[in-house]
């Protein structure tokens, strides 16, 4: 199957689903499509809530596309690529709708950032997380504000400096990244459906006001995340990063 981003409307919920055959890793085109979809449905008065998910049952998101990372040859394109994740995070932040994300399996790097930017997250017990960026010569600079906002600086240090270590879904729940963790995907879907029905019964204006309250103090993220994208865009050009990415791809 080819990579895609698609939206299904279910009772005032815009369900945005993404997929790529490389463990749901995200390339620039998909990141742009996600940004457009989140912004568009966020402005639609017929929608009360956005549900973000990925296809499949084992992996939520493997982060950035390694193929595209390896193809970056200059700072401009490096910055542009990492702005893809910055734009998704900022779209979630400013879209005006509550964004509920379901994490059905392991997630790495940018996928952790997407979960962190979400307003409410359901996960399964198999949804372990890892920030592997330092192990490939870069760092989780773009997603750091979103992750730190949820789990605090101490836990961000634990997660980012242990770049080869998986943290369990229960750990992610304990530190505030996940809000609810279910044993199985079917149980997650049941809990999620109940929660979404509850949300759409509320006043859309009240939900929008709560969204603004949740994100108070992040008004400078448009500038901040652009600066962070430039840092990552520069680091990805190093020989060390190129070698590490090549080795990772061969595994």
C-alpha positions in Angstrom: 0.0 0.0 0.0 1.1 3.6 -0.7 1.4 6.1 2.2 -1.7 8.1 2.9 -3.5 10.5 5.1 -7.3 10.3 5.1 -10.2 11.6 7.1 -13.5 10.0 8.0 -16.3 11.9 9.6 -18.2 10.1 12.4 -20.8 12.0 14.4 -19.0 15.4 14.5 -15.6 13.7 15.0 -13.0 14.1 12.2 -11.0 10.9 12.3 -7.6 11.6 10.6 -5.7 8.4 9.9 -2.1 8.2 8.5 -0.2 5.2 7.1 3.1 4.4 5.6 4.5 0.9 4.9 7.7 1.8 6.8 6.1 1.3 10.2 4.0 4.5 9.8 7.1 6.7 9.6 6.3 10.1 8.3 7.8 11.8 5.2 7.4 15.5 4.3 4.3 15.0 2.1 2.4 13.2 4.8 3.4 15.7 7.4 2.1 18.5 5.2 -1.1 16.5 4.6 -1.6 16.0 8.3 -1.0 19.7 9.0 -3.6 20.7 6.3 -6.1 18.2 7.6 -5.8 19.2 11.2 -6.0 22.9 10.4 -8.9 22.4 8.0 -11.1 20.4 10.3 -10.2 22.6 13.2 -11.9 25.5 11.3 -15.0 23.4 10.4 -18.0 24.3 12.5 -19.6 20.9 11.8 -16.8 19.2 13.7 -16.5 19.1 17.5 -13.4 16.9 18.0 -10.5 15.6 16.0 -9.4 12.0 16.5 -5.8 11.3 15.3 -4.7 7.7 14.6 -2.5 5.6 12.5 -3.3 2.4 10.6 -2.4 -1.1 11.7 -2.1 -2.7 15.1 1.6 -2.9 16.1 3.2 0.5 15.5 1.8 4.0 16.0 4.6 5.9 14.4 8.3 5.2 13.7 9.1 8.9 13.6 10.8 10.6 10.6 11.3 8.8 7.3 14.9 7.5 7.2 14.9 7.6 3.4 14.1 11.3 3.4 16.6 12.0 6.2 19.4 10.3 4.2 18.5 12.4 1.2 19.0 15.7 2.9 22.0 17.5 1.5 21.8 21.1 2.7 20.6 23.2 5.7 17.6 24.6 3.8 16.1 21.2 3.0 17.1 19.9 6.5 15.3 22.7 8.2 12.3 22.3 5.8 12.0 18.6 6.7 12.0 19.1 10.4 9.5 22.0 10.0 7.1 19.3 8.9 6.9 18.0 12.5 6.9 21.6 13.8 3.9 22.4 11.6 1.9 19.3 12.8 2.5 20.2 16.4 1.5 23.8 15.9 -1.5 22.8 13.9 -2.7 20.6 16.8 -1.9 23.5 19.2 -3.8 26.2 17.3 -6.6 24.3 15.5 -9.3 25.2 18.0 -10.6 21.7 18.4 -9.7 19.1 21.1 -7.4 16.5 19.5 -7.7 13.0 20.9 -5.0 10.5 19.7 -5.0 6.8 20.0 -1.6 5.1 20.2 -2.0 1.4 19.4 1.6 0.4 19.4 5.2 1.4 19.8 6.1 5.0 18.9 9.5 6.7 18.3 10.8 10.3 18.0 8.3 12.4 16.1 5.5 10.1 16.9 6.1 10.7 20.6 5.9 14.4 19.8 2.6 14.0 18.1 1.2 12.2 21.1 2.6 14.8 23.4 1.0 17.6 21.4 -2.4 15.9 21.6 -4.9 17.1 24.2 -5.8 13.6 25.3 -4.2 10.2 24.5 -5.5 6.7 24.7 -2.8 3.9 24.4 -2.5 0.2 24.7 -0.1 -1.6 27.0 2.1 -2.4 23.9 2.5 1.4 23.2 6.1 1.7 24.4 8.0 4.9 23.6 11.5 5.9 22.7 13.4 9.1 21.7 16.2 7.7 19.6 17.4 10.9 18.1 20.7 11.2 20.0 21.7 7.7 19.0 21.7 8.9 15.3 23.5 12.1 15.9 20.6 14.6 16.2 18.3 15.3 19.0 14.5 15.7 19.7 14.7 19.5 19.5 11.5 20.2 17.6 9.3 18.0 19.7 11.0 18.8 23.0 8.7 21.7 24.0 5.6 19.5 23.5 7.1 16.6 25.3 8.5 18.6 28.2 5.2 20.4 28.6 3.5 17.1 29.3 6.1 15.1 31.2 8.4 17.7 32.7 12.1 18.4 32.2 13.4 15.6 34.4 11.5 13.0 32.6 12.4 14.5 29.2 16.0 14.1 30.2 15.4 10.5 31.2 13.7 9.8 27.9 16.0 11.6 25.6 19.4 10.7 27.1 18.5 7.0 27.3 18.1 7.1 23.5 18.2 3.3 23.0 15.9 2.3 25.8 12.2 1.7 25.5 9.9 3.1 28.2 6.6 1.2 28.8 3.2 2.6 28.2 2.6 2.5 32.0 5.6 4.7 32.5 4.3 7.1 29.8 1.0 7.2 31.7 2.7 7.8 35.0 4.6 10.8 33.7 1.6 12.3 31.9 2.2 11.6 28.3 -0.7 9.1 28.1 -4.0 9.7 29.8 -5.5 6.2 29.6 -3.9 2.8 29.0 -5.9 -0.2 28.0 -4.8 -3.8 27.9 -5.9 -4.5 24.3 -6.8 -2.5 21.2 -10.4 -3.6 21.4 -10.6 -2.2 24.9 -8.9 1.0 23.8 -11.5 1.4 21.0 -14.3 0.9 23.4 -13.0 3.4 25.9 -12.2 5.8 23.1 -15.6 5.6 21.5 -17.3 6.3 24.8 -15.0 9.3 25.5 -15.6 10.8 22.0 -19.3 10.5 22.4 -19.0 12.3 25.7 -16.9 15.1 24.2 -19.3 15.8 21.3 -22.2 16.2 23.7 -20.4 19.2 25.2 -20.7 22.8 24.0 -18.3 23.4 21.1 -17.6 26.9 22.3 -16.7 25.5 25.8 -14.4 22.9 24.3 -12.7 25.6 22.2 -12.2 27.8 25.3 -10.8 24.9 27.2 -8.4 24.2 24.4 -7.1 27.8 24.7 -6.7 27.3 28.4 -4.7 24.1 28.0 -2.2 25.8 25.6 -1.8 29.1 27.5 1.9 30.2 27.4 2.8 28.6 24.1 2.1 31.6 21.9 5.7 31.8 20.8 5.9 28.2 19.5 5.7 29.3 15.9 9.1 31.0 16.3 10.5 28.5 18.8 9.8 25.4 16.7 11.2 27.1 13.6 14.5 27.7 15.5 14.5 24.1 16.7 14.0 22.8 13.2 17.1 24.7 12.0 19.1 23.0 14.8 18.0 19.6 13.7 18.4 20.5 10.0 22.1 21.4 10.6 22.9 18.3 12.7 21.4 15.9 10.2 24.1 16.9 7.7 26.9 15.4 9.7 28.9 12.4 8.6 28.1 10.7 11.9 24.4 11.1 11.5 24.6 9.8 7.9 26.5 6.7 9.0 24.1 6.1 11.9 21.0 6.4 9.7 22.5 4.0 7.2 23.2 1.4 9.9 19.7 1.8 11.4 18.1 1.4 7.9 20.0 -1.9 7.4 18.6 -3.4 10.6 
